[in-house]
Structures are given as structure tokens and as C-alpha cells.
Amino acid sequence: MAAPRRATVMLKVVKKIAIHFCPFEANVRSTREFLVVVGSEKARLTNSNCEVISMVKHDKSEPVVDVTYDPPAFVFLLSGWREAADEGRQPDQQRDAQRLPG
């Protein structure tokens, strides 16, 4: 297993990051790694007004990362897609399409 790549994270235009995950599921690795990066002191110093909220659940739900930008924009990430790519497989597109908002 290779060490995770370290990228420079700039939270300058980010207002809030909300991370929801069940730690007992197998597909939360990238979500937890993302939480470590955005929660680091180096990343937090780029915008002290950015809220980083983590919600740990035990309901077998898919990991979700909500990013709110300032000026307002909204990004909704299903990290299961990233996990599938890491494992070299295709995600269950029909299941994931049902969970997308809109």
C-alpha cells in the first residue's frame, strides 16, 4: 500500500465542509483521509472562518462530503465513486444515480 499523496489544500473560498460517514464501513478510507487533510493545522490556517464538521454515524450509510463555497456554490461528493476507482472497479451506477439530488 502506497503512502497517501500530500497535496496543498487551500480553504480560502470554502465556507463550510460537512463530512458524514460510518467508520465501520469498508468504503470510508478516502473520506477519512480527506478529513485528516482539511482538519490539519496547515489547511485550517488558509481560512480560519471555514467550518469543518464531521458527523460519525453508525447506520451503514454511504460517506458524504458537502462543501459550501463563499461566494455561494454547492458541491456534493459521493466518495464511494473514489473508493471504486481506487479498487479498480466500476461503481454501482444505477444505485448511486438514485441517491443523487435532483
Rosetta constraint file for C-alpha pairs under 8 A:
AtomPair CA 8 CA 43 HARMONIC 7.72 0.50
AtomPair CA 9 CA 37 HARMONIC 7.43 0.50
AtomPair CA 9 CA 38 HARMONIC 6.98 0.50
AtomPair CA 9 CA 43 HARMONIC 5.62 0.50
AtomPair CA 10 CA 43 HARMONIC 6.25 0.50
AtomPair CA 10 CA 46 HARMONIC 5.86 0.50
AtomPair CA 10 CA 47 HARMONIC 7.86 0.50
AtomPair CA 11 CA 43 HARMONIC 6.65 0.50
AtomPair CA 11 CA 44 HARMONIC 7.22 0.50
AtomPair CA 11 CA 46 HARMONIC 5.62 0.50
AtomPair CA 11 CA 47 HARMONIC 5.51 0.50
AtomPair CA 11 CA 50 HARMONIC 7.07 0.50
AtomPair CA 12 CA 46 HARMONIC 5.75 0.50
AtomPair CA 12 CA 47 HARMONIC 5.17 0.50
AtomPair CA 13 CA 69 HARMONIC 5.72 0.50
AtomPair CA 13 CA 70 HARMONIC 5.36 0.50
AtomPair CA 13 CA 71 HARMONIC 7.29 0.50
AtomPair CA 14 CA 47 HARMONIC 7.82 0.50
AtomPair CA 14 CA 50 HARMONIC 6.14 0.50
AtomPair CA 14 CA 67 HARMONIC 7.16 0.50
AtomPair CA 14 CA 68 HARMONIC 6.08 0.50
AtomPair CA 14 CA 69 HARMONIC 4.33 0.50
AtomPair CA 14 CA 70 HARMONIC 5.71 0.50
AtomPair CA 15 CA 49 HARMONIC 6.96 0.50
AtomPair CA 15 CA 50 HARMONIC 4.81 0.50
AtomPair CA 15 CA 51 HARMONIC 6.50 0.50
AtomPair CA 15 CA 67 HARMONIC 7.77 0.50
AtomPair CA 15 CA 68 HARMONIC 5.53 0.50
AtomPair CA 15 CA 69 HARMONIC 5.07 0.50
AtomPair CA 15 CA 70 HARMONIC 5.40 0.50
AtomPair CA 16 CA 50 HARMONIC 5.32 0.50
AtomPair CA 16 CA 51 HARMONIC 4.59 0.50
AtomPair CA 16 CA 52 HARMONIC 6.01 0.50
AtomPair CA 16 CA 53 HARMONIC 7.75 0.50
AtomPair CA 16 CA 66 HARMONIC 7.97 0.50
AtomPair CA 16 CA 67 HARMONIC 5.92 0.50
AtomPair CA 16 CA 68 HARMONIC 5.10 0.50
AtomPair CA 16 CA 69 HARMONIC 6.96 0.50
AtomPair CA 17 CA 50 HARMONIC 7.53 0.50
AtomPair CA 17 CA 51 HARMONIC 6.12 0.50
AtomPair CA 17 CA 52 HARMONIC 4.86 0.50
AtomPair CA 17 CA 53 HARMONIC 6.14 0.50
AtomPair CA 17 CA 65 HARMONIC 7.03 0.50
AtomPair CA 17 CA 66 HARMONIC 5.66 0.50
AtomPair CA 17 CA 67 HARMONIC 4.61 0.50
AtomPair CA 17 CA 68 HARMONIC 6.38 0.50
AtomPair CA 18 CA 51 HARMONIC 7.99 0.50
AtomPair CA 18 CA 52 HARMONIC 6.04 0.50
AtomPair CA 18 CA 53 HARMONIC 4.68 0.50
AtomPair CA 18 CA 54 HARMONIC 5.85 0.50
AtomPair CA 18 CA 55 HARMONIC 7.55 0.50
AtomPair CA 18 CA 65 HARMONIC 5.79 0.50
AtomPair CA 18 CA 66 HARMONIC 5.02 0.50
AtomPair CA 18 CA 67 HARMONIC 6.55 0.50
AtomPair CA 19 CA 31 HARMONIC 7.71 0.50
AtomPair CA 19 CA 35 HARMONIC 7.41 0.50
AtomPair CA 19 CA 52 HARMONIC 7.83 0.50
AtomPair CA 19 CA 53 HARMONIC 6.13 0.50
AtomPair CA 19 CA 54 HARMONIC 4.69 0.50
AtomPair CA 19 CA 55 HARMONIC 6.07 0.50
AtomPair CA 19 CA 63 HARMONIC 7.54 0.50
AtomPair CA 19 CA 64 HARMONIC 5.86 0.50
AtomPair CA 19 CA 65 HARMONIC 4.55 0.50
AtomPair CA 19 CA 66 HARMONIC 6.38 0.50
AtomPair CA 20 CA 54 HARMONIC 5.97 0.50
AtomPair CA 20 CA 55 HARMONIC 4.72 0.50
AtomPair CA 20 CA 56 HARMONIC 6.00 0.50
AtomPair CA 20 CA 57 HARMONIC 7.10 0.50
AtomPair CA 20 CA 63 HARMONIC 5.63 0.50
AtomPair CA 20 CA 64 HARMONIC 5.16 0.50
AtomPair CA 20 CA 65 HARMONIC 6.44 0.50
AtomPair CA 21 CA 28 HARMONIC 6.87 0.50
AtomPair CA 21 CA 31 HARMONIC 7.65 0.50
AtomPair CA 21 CA 55 HARMONIC 6.58 0.50
AtomPair CA 21 CA 56 HARMONIC 5.37 0.50
AtomPair CA 21 CA 57 HARMONIC 5.87 0.50
AtomPair CA 21 CA 61 HARMONIC 6.83 0.50
AtomPair CA 21 CA 62 HARMONIC 6.54 0.50
AtomPair CA 21 CA 63 HARMONIC 4.29 0.50
AtomPair CA 21 CA 64 HARMONIC 6.45 0.50
AtomPair CA 22 CA 28 HARMONIC 7.38 0.50
AtomPair CA 22 CA 56 HARMONIC 5.72 0.50
AtomPair CA 22 CA 57 HARMONIC 4.77 0.50
AtomPair CA 22 CA 58 HARMONIC 5.20 0.50
AtomPair CA 22 CA 59 HARMONIC 6.62 0.50
AtomPair CA 22 CA 60 HARMONIC 5.90 0.50
AtomPair CA 22 CA 61 HARMONIC 6.32 0.50
AtomPair CA 22 CA 62 HARMONIC 7.40 0.50
AtomPair CA 22 CA 63 HARMONIC 6.81 0.50
AtomPair CA 23 CA 28 HARMONIC 6.62 0.50
AtomPair CA 23 CA 56 HARMONIC 6.90 0.50
AtomPair CA 23 CA 57 HARMONIC 7.45 0.50
AtomPair CA 23 CA 58 HARMONIC 7.44 0.50
AtomPair CA 24 CA 58 HARMONIC 7.46 0.50
AtomPair CA 24 CA 60 HARMONIC 7.72 0.50
AtomPair CA 25 CA 60 HARMONIC 6.56 0.50
AtomPair CA 27 CA 62 HARMONIC 7.90 0.50
AtomPair CA 27 CA 63 HARMONIC 7.64 0.50
AtomPair CA 27 CA 79 HARMONIC 7.87 0.50
AtomPair CA 27 CA 80 HARMONIC 6.21 0.50
AtomPair CA 27 CA 83 HARMONIC 5.93 0.50
AtomPair CA 28 CA 32 HARMONIC 6.14 0.50
AtomPair CA 28 CA 63 HARMONIC 6.22 0.50
AtomPair CA 28 CA 79 HARMONIC 7.52 0.50
AtomPair CA 28 CA 80 HARMONIC 7.74 0.50
AtomPair CA 28 CA 83 HARMONIC 7.69 0.50
AtomPair CA 29 CA 33 HARMONIC 6.23 0.50
AtomPair CA 29 CA 83 HARMONIC 7.51 0.50
AtomPair CA 30 CA 34 HARMONIC 6.06 0.50
AtomPair CA 30 CA 79 HARMONIC 7.00 0.50
AtomPair CA 30 CA 82 HARMONIC 7.19 0.50
AtomPair CA 30 CA 83 HARMONIC 6.75 0.50
AtomPair CA 31 CA 35 HARMONIC 6.25 0.50
AtomPair CA 31 CA 63 HARMONIC 6.80 0.50
AtomPair CA 31 CA 64 HARMONIC 7.84 0.50
AtomPair CA 31 CA 65 HARMONIC 7.61 0.50
AtomPair CA 31 CA 79 HARMONIC 6.48 0.50
AtomPair CA 32 CA 36 HARMONIC 6.33 0.50
AtomPair CA 33 CA 37 HARMONIC 6.38 0.50
AtomPair CA 34 CA 38 HARMONIC 6.21 0.50
AtomPair CA 35 CA 39 HARMONIC 5.76 0.50
AtomPair CA 35 CA 54 HARMONIC 7.84 0.50
AtomPair CA 36 CA 40 HARMONIC 6.08 0.50
AtomPair CA 37 CA 43 HARMONIC 7.02 0.50
AtomPair CA 38 CA 43 HARMONIC 5.60 0.50
AtomPair CA 38 CA 44 HARMONIC 6.87 0.50
AtomPair CA 38 CA 52 HARMONIC 7.56 0.50
AtomPair CA 39 CA 43 HARMONIC 6.72 0.50
AtomPair CA 39 CA 44 HARMONIC 6.45 0.50
AtomPair CA 39 CA 52 HARMONIC 6.92 0.50
AtomPair CA 40 CA 44 HARMONIC 6.17 0.50
AtomPair CA 41 CA 45 HARMONIC 6.09 0.50
AtomPair CA 42 CA 46 HARMONIC 7.07 0.50
AtomPair CA 43 CA 47 HARMONIC 7.59 0.50
AtomPair CA 44 CA 48 HARMONIC 5.80 0.50
AtomPair CA 44 CA 50 HARMONIC 7.44 0.50
AtomPair CA 57 CA 61 HARMONIC 7.78 0.50
AtomPair CA 62 CA 78 HARMONIC 7.45 0.50
AtomPair CA 62 CA 79 HARMONIC 7.82 0.50
AtomPair CA 62 CA 80 HARMONIC 7.01 0.50
AtomPair CA 63 CA 78 HARMONIC 6.54 0.50
AtomPair CA 63 CA 79 HARMONIC 5.99 0.50
AtomPair CA 63 CA 80 HARMONIC 7.01 0.50
AtomPair CA 64 CA 76 HARMONIC 7.45 0.50
AtomPair CA 64 CA 77 HARMONIC 5.99 0.50
AtomPair CA 64 CA 78 HARMONIC 5.35 0.50
AtomPair CA 64 CA 79 HARMONIC 6.35 0.50
AtomPair CA 65 CA 76 HARMONIC 6.32 0.50
AtomPair CA 65 CA 77 HARMONIC 5.33 0.50
AtomPair CA 65 CA 78 HARMONIC 6.93 0.50
AtomPair CA 65 CA 79 HARMONIC 7.46 0.50
AtomPair CA 66 CA 74 HARMONIC 7.53 0.50
AtomPair CA 66 CA 75 HARMONIC 6.12 0.50
AtomPair CA 66 CA 76 HARMONIC 5.16 0.50
AtomPair CA 66 CA 77 HARMONIC 6.62 0.50
AtomPair CA 67 CA 74 HARMONIC 6.06 0.50
AtomPair CA 67 CA 75 HARMONIC 5.31 0.50
AtomPair CA 67 CA 76 HARMONIC 6.77 0.50
AtomPair CA 68 CA 72 HARMONIC 6.65 0.50
AtomPair CA 68 CA 73 HARMONIC 6.03 0.50
AtomPair CA 68 CA 74 HARMONIC 5.06 0.50
AtomPair CA 68 CA 75 HARMONIC 6.75 0.50
AtomPair CA 69 CA 73 HARMONIC 5.14 0.50
AtomPair CA 69 CA 74 HARMONIC 6.44 0.50
AtomPair CA 78 CA 82 HARMONIC 7.81 0.50
AtomPair CA 79 CA 83 HARMONIC 6.38 0.50
AtomPair CA 80 CA 84 HARMONIC 6.11 0.50
AtomPair CA 80 CA 91 HARMONIC 7.28 0.50
AtomPair CA 81 CA 85 HARMONIC 6.30 0.50
AtomPair CA 81 CA 91 HARMONIC 5.85 0.50
AtomPair CA 82 CA 86 HARMONIC 6.18 0.50
AtomPair CA 83 CA 87 HARMONIC 6.29 0.50
AtomPair CA 84 CA 88 HARMONIC 6.21 0.50
AtomPair CA 84 CA 89 HARMONIC 5.27 0.50
AtomPair CA 84 CA 90 HARMONIC 5.91 0.50
AtomPair CA 84 CA 91 HARMONIC 5.44 0.50
AtomPair CA 85 CA 89 HARMONIC 5.95 0.50
AtomPair CA 85 CA 90 HARMONIC 6.87 0.50
AtomPair CA 85 CA 91 HARMONIC 7.78 0.50
AtomPair CA 91 CA 96 HARMONIC 7.84 0.50
AtomPair CA 92 CA 96 HARMONIC 6.20 0.50
AtomPair CA 93 CA 97 HARMONIC 5.83 0.50
AtomPair CA 94 CA 98 HARMONIC 6.55 0.50
AtomPair CA 95 CA 99 HARMONIC 6.91 0.50
AtomPair CA 96 CA 100 HARMONIC 6.60 0.50
